[in-house]
Amino acid sequence: MTALLVGDIGGTNARFALWHDNQLQAVQVLATADYTSPEQAIEAYLAGQGIARGGLAAVCLAVAGPVSGDAFRFTNNHWRLSRRAFCQALQVEHLLLINDFSAMALGMTRLQPDEYRQVCPGAADPARPALVIGPGTGLGVGSLLRLDNQHWLALPGEGGHVDLPVGNEREAAIHQQIHRQIGHVSAETVLSGGGLVRLYQAMCALDGDIPRHKTPAHITDAALGGEPRALAVIEQFCRFLGRVAGNNVLTLGARGGVYIVGGVIPRFAELFLHSGFAASFADKGCMSGYFEGVPVWLVTAEFSGLLGAGVALQQALGH
């Protein structure tokens, strides 16, 4: 019997699983740095599952970056992929490549009640798009449309690379400080793991402080320990995320709700839930009232991208 494989490949980790009876099985997380290509990583995974080359009927990979044509270049890691070469190497007939945040969006259709927390109250309008946004290695942004009770459409995009919005003089000074260093300041420049460090350094420079922390984990740990500087950085991070999410809601008309995902925010979930995110989210001048009743949730599910890849494969195969 041939198997169905799903993968969720980000900048740091590649997650693989078998898709059987509309569920994930044998989930494994591999570091992208440990392998030269996705084919090599998948062969290692399949070997661990006792599946020989040619034993896959179809593969769906959720990949970080825009998907088109035969060749794909991963945005935040060193891997490259040719659809034709991939299928030949692994003897696979069907390969479905989808944007990682399209997969993440589809994964929201499989959330369990204990896998998300309310950030802003409201009632989702099922006829309108939902927004899925999350800082991780980069900043992913996707949207989700319900087609009927069983089918969904995820719209891919590169919303993490829009300009970072500025809402007050302090944020303008932060933007200017970062711009002097790197030029164009995208949302992802700040709203990512590496962006948290960049934000910390910029705020230290503005206030004449010497930076003490060098990694996102150090900054997060310091904030959780009550350090004022680190707490201020986390607060500003949450406010910037609110502004970016709010901009996307207005652009999409996303009254279907907002899902906050990714690996960064859950590390300081309580700080996020009590931050100025909600205030910045709805800080849109004459359109601030538009956000009344738009629900926002913080997603804590571990493998939403993999689940979404499974949903995409299931829909593509007509199951």
C-alpha positions as CSV (number, residue, x, y, z in Angstrom):
1,M,0.0,0.0,0.0
2,T,1.3,3.4,-0.9
3,A,1.3,6.2,1.6
4,L,0.5,9.9,1.6
5,L,3.1,12.3,3.0
6,V,2.6,15.8,4.3
7,G,5.3,18.3,5.3
8,D,5.5,21.8,6.7
9,I,8.9,23.3,6.0
10,G,9.9,26.6,7.6
11,G,13.1,28.4,8.0
12,T,14.4,26.3,10.9
13,N,12.4,23.1,11.1
14,A,10.8,20.7,8.7
15,R,7.9,18.7,10.1
16,F,6.8,15.5,8.3
17,A,3.9,13.1,8.9
18,L,1.9,10.4,7.2
19,W,-1.7,11.4,6.3
20,H,-4.1,8.4,7.0
21,D,-7.8,8.5,7.5
22,N,-7.7,12.3,7.5
23,Q,-5.4,12.4,10.4
24,L,-1.7,12.9,11.1
25,Q,0.4,9.9,11.9
26,A,4.1,9.5,12.9
27,V,4.9,13.2,13.2
28,Q,8.6,14.0,13.2
29,V,10.5,17.3,13.3
30,L,13.9,17.6,11.6
31,A,16.3,20.6,11.6
32,T,16.7,22.0,8.1
33,A,20.3,22.7,8.8
34,D,21.0,19.0,9.2
35,Y,20.1,18.2,5.6
36,T,21.2,19.5,2.2
37,S,17.8,19.3,0.5
38,P,14.1,18.4,1.2
39,E,14.6,15.1,-0.7
40,Q,17.4,14.1,1.7
41,A,15.3,15.0,4.8
42,I,12.3,13.1,3.5
43,E,14.4,10.0,2.7
44,A,15.6,10.1,6.2
45,Y,12.0,10.4,7.5
46,L,10.8,7.6,5.3
47,A,13.7,5.3,6.3
48,G,12.6,5.7,9.9
49,Q,9.1,4.7,8.9
50,G,10.2,1.7,6.9
51,I,8.9,3.1,3.7
52,A,11.0,2.4,0.6
53,R,11.5,4.8,-2.3
54,G,8.5,4.6,-4.5
55,G,6.2,3.9,-1.6
56,L,4.5,7.3,-1.7
57,A,1.3,7.9,-3.7
58,A,1.3,11.7,-3.2
59,V,3.1,14.4,-1.2
60,C,1.9,17.8,-0.1
61,L,4.6,20.2,1.1
62,A,3.8,23.5,2.8
63,V,6.8,25.8,2.0
64,A,7.8,29.2,3.2
65,G,7.7,31.5,0.2
66,P,5.7,32.2,-3.0
67,V,4.9,29.1,-5.0
68,S,5.0,29.1,-8.9
69,G,6.6,27.2,-11.7
70,D,8.9,24.2,-11.4
71,A,11.6,25.7,-9.2
72,F,11.1,26.8,-5.6
73,R,13.6,28.7,-3.4
74,F,12.9,28.6,0.3
75,T,12.8,32.1,1.8
76,N,14.5,31.5,5.1
77,N,16.7,28.4,4.7
78,H,19.3,27.1,2.2
79,W,17.1,24.5,0.5
80,R,16.0,24.5,-3.1
81,L,13.4,22.3,-4.8
82,S,12.6,21.4,-8.4
83,R,9.2,19.7,-8.7
84,R,10.4,17.5,-11.6
85,A,13.6,16.5,-9.9
86,F,11.8,15.9,-6.6
87,C,9.3,13.5,-8.1
88,Q,12.0,11.6,-10.0
89,A,14.2,11.3,-6.9
90,L,11.5,10.0,-4.6
91,Q,9.5,8.2,-7.4
92,V,6.4,10.2,-6.5
93,E,3.6,10.8,-9.1
94,H,1.8,13.7,-7.3
95,L,3.5,16.6,-5.6
96,L,1.4,19.5,-4.3
97,L,3.3,22.6,-3.2
98,I,1.4,25.2,-1.2
99,N,2.5,28.3,0.7
100,D,3.2,27.5,4.3
101,F,0.6,30.0,5.5
102,S,-2.0,28.7,3.2
103,A,-1.4,25.4,5.0
104,M,-1.5,27.2,8.3
105,A,-4.8,28.8,7.4
106,L,-6.3,25.4,6.4
107,G,-5.1,24.0,9.7
108,M,-7.4,26.4,11.5
109,T,-10.3,24.4,10.2
110,R,-9.1,21.5,12.4
111,L,-8.5,23.3,15.7
112,Q,-9.7,21.6,18.9
113,P,-11.2,23.7,21.7
114,D,-8.1,23.4,23.9
115,E,-5.8,24.6,21.1
116,Y,-6.6,28.3,21.1
117,R,-7.3,31.2,23.6
118,Q,-9.4,34.3,23.2
119,V,-7.6,37.6,22.8
120,C,-10.4,39.8,21.6
121,P,-14.1,38.8,22.0
122,G,-16.5,38.6,19.1
123,A,-18.5,36.4,16.7
124,A,-16.8,35.3,13.5
125,D,-18.8,36.0,10.3
126,P,-18.5,32.7,8.4
127,A,-19.2,34.4,5.1
128,R,-16.2,36.7,5.4
129,P,-12.4,35.9,5.3
130,A,-10.4,35.0,8.3
131,L,-6.9,36.3,8.8
132,V,-4.0,34.0,9.9
133,I,-0.8,35.8,11.0
134,G,2.2,34.7,13.0
135,P,5.7,35.6,13.9
136,G,8.2,32.8,13.7
137,T,11.5,32.6,11.8
138,G,9.7,35.1,9.5
139,L,6.3,36.7,9.6
140,G,3.6,34.6,7.9
141,V,0.3,36.0,6.7
142,G,-2.5,34.1,5.1
143,S,-6.3,34.2,4.7
144,L,-9.0,31.6,4.7
145,L,-12.4,31.5,3.0
146,R,-15.2,29.0,3.6
147,L,-16.6,27.6,0.3
148,D,-19.1,25.3,1.9
149,N,-19.4,23.1,5.0
150,Q,-16.6,20.8,3.9
151,H,-14.3,22.9,1.6
152,W,-12.1,25.8,2.2
153,L,-9.9,28.1,0.1
154,A,-6.6,29.5,1.5
155,L,-5.3,32.5,-0.3
156,P,-1.5,32.8,-0.3
157,G,0.4,36.0,0.0
158,E,3.5,37.7,1.3
159,G,1.9,40.0,3.8
160,G,4.9,39.7,6.1
161,H,6.9,41.9,3.8
162,V,4.6,44.9,3.8
163,D,6.0,48.1,5.3
164,L,6.0,48.2,9.1
165,P,3.2,50.6,10.2
166,V,3.9,53.4,12.6
167,G,1.3,54.8,15.0
168,N,3.1,57.3,17.2
169,E,6.3,59.3,17.7
170,R,8.0,56.5,19.6
171,E,7.3,54.0,16.9
172,A,8.5,56.5,14.3
173,A,11.8,56.8,16.1
174,I,12.2,53.0,16.3
175,H,11.4,52.8,12.6
176,Q,14.0,55.5,11.8
177,Q,16.6,53.8,14.0
178,I,16.2,50.5,12.1
179,H,16.0,52.2,8.7
180,R,19.4,53.8,9.3
181,Q,20.8,50.3,9.8
182,I,19.2,48.2,7.1
183,G,17.1,50.4,4.8
184,H,13.6,49.2,4.0
185,V,11.8,48.2,7.2
186,S,9.2,45.5,6.5
187,A,6.8,44.1,9.1
188,E,8.9,40.9,9.3
189,T,12.0,43.0,10.0
190,V,10.6,43.4,13.5
191,L,7.9,40.8,13.8
192,S,9.9,37.6,13.9
193,G,12.4,35.9,16.1
194,G,15.3,37.8,14.7
195,G,13.2,40.9,14.6
196,L,12.6,40.8,18.3
197,V,16.4,41.1,18.8
198,R,16.5,44.0,16.2
199,L,13.7,45.8,18.1
200,Y,15.5,45.3,21.4
201,Q,18.7,46.8,20.0
202,A,16.9,49.7,18.4
203,M,15.1,50.6,21.6
204,C,18.3,50.3,23.6
205,A,20.0,52.6,21.1
206,L,17.3,55.2,21.4
207,D,17.4,55.2,25.1
208,G,21.2,55.1,25.5
209,D,21.2,51.6,27.0
210,I,23.8,48.9,26.3
211,P,22.1,45.8,25.0
212,R,22.6,42.8,27.4
213,H,20.6,40.1,25.5
214,K,21.6,38.6,22.2
215,T,18.9,36.1,21.4
216,P,15.1,36.1,21.3
217,A,15.0,33.5,24.1
218,H,17.2,35.7,26.3
219,I,14.9,38.7,25.8
220,T,11.8,36.6,26.4
221,D,13.2,35.0,29.5
222,A,14.2,38.4,30.8
223,A,10.7,39.8,30.2
224,L,9.1,36.8,31.9
225,G,11.5,37.5,34.8
226,G,10.2,41.1,35.1
227,E,13.1,43.0,33.6
228,P,11.7,46.5,32.6
229,R,13.7,46.9,29.4
230,A,12.7,43.4,28.1
231,L,9.1,43.9,29.1
232,A,9.0,47.2,27.2
233,V,10.4,45.4,24.1
234,I,7.8,42.7,24.3
235,E,5.0,45.2,24.7
236,Q,6.2,47.2,21.7
237,F,6.4,43.9,19.7
238,C,2.8,43.1,20.6
239,R,1.7,46.6,19.6
240,F,3.4,46.4,16.2
241,L,1.7,43.0,15.6
242,G,-1.6,44.6,16.5
243,R,-1.1,47.3,13.9
244,V,-0.1,44.9,11.1
245,A,-3.0,42.5,11.9
246,G,-5.4,45.5,11.9
247,N,-4.2,46.7,8.6
248,N,-4.8,43.2,7.1
249,V,-8.3,43.0,8.6
250,L,-9.2,46.2,6.9
251,T,-7.6,45.1,3.6
252,L,-9.3,41.7,3.5
253,G,-12.5,42.6,5.3
254,A,-11.5,39.8,7.6
255,R,-14.6,39.7,9.9
256,G,-14.2,35.9,9.9
257,G,-11.7,36.4,12.8
258,V,-8.0,36.6,13.3
259,Y,-5.8,33.7,14.3
260,I,-2.4,34.5,15.9
261,V,0.0,31.6,15.2
262,G,3.7,30.9,14.9
263,G,6.4,30.0,17.4
264,V,7.1,33.4,19.0
265,I,4.0,34.6,20.7
266,P,3.1,31.4,22.7
267,R,6.5,31.8,24.4
268,F,5.1,34.8,26.3
269,A,1.4,34.1,26.0
270,E,0.3,35.8,29.2
271,L,2.3,39.0,28.5
272,F,0.7,39.0,25.0
273,L,-2.8,38.6,26.4
274,H,-2.3,41.6,28.7
275,S,-0.5,43.7,26.2
276,G,-1.5,46.7,24.1
277,F,-2.1,44.4,21.1
278,A,-5.9,44.9,21.2
279,A,-5.6,48.7,21.4
280,S,-3.2,48.9,18.5
281,F,-5.2,46.3,16.5
282,A,-8.2,48.7,16.4
283,D,-6.3,52.0,16.4
284,K,-7.5,53.0,12.9
285,G,-8.9,56.5,13.3
286,C,-12.3,56.8,11.7
287,M,-12.4,53.0,11.0
288,S,-11.7,52.0,14.6
289,G,-15.3,51.0,15.0
290,Y,-15.0,48.4,12.3
291,F,-13.1,46.1,14.7
292,E,-16.0,45.8,17.2
293,G,-17.0,42.2,17.3
294,V,-14.0,40.9,15.3
295,P,-12.7,37.9,17.3
296,V,-9.0,37.3,17.8
297,W,-7.6,34.0,19.0
298,L,-4.1,32.9,20.1
299,V,-3.4,29.5,18.6
300,T,-1.4,27.0,20.7
301,A,-1.8,23.9,18.5
302,E,1.6,22.3,17.7
303,F,1.1,21.1,14.2
304,S,-1.4,23.3,12.5
305,G,0.7,23.6,9.3
306,L,0.9,19.9,8.9
307,L,-2.8,19.5,9.4
308,G,-3.4,22.1,6.8
309,A,-1.2,20.3,4.4
310,G,-3.2,17.2,5.0
311,V,-6.5,19.2,4.4
312,A,-5.0,20.6,1.1
313,L,-3.9,17.1,-0.1
314,Q,-7.3,15.7,0.8
315,Q,-9.1,18.4,-1.1
316,A,-6.7,18.1,-4.1
317,L,-7.3,14.3,-4.3
318,G,-11.0,14.8,-4.0
319,H,-11.4,12.8,-0.8
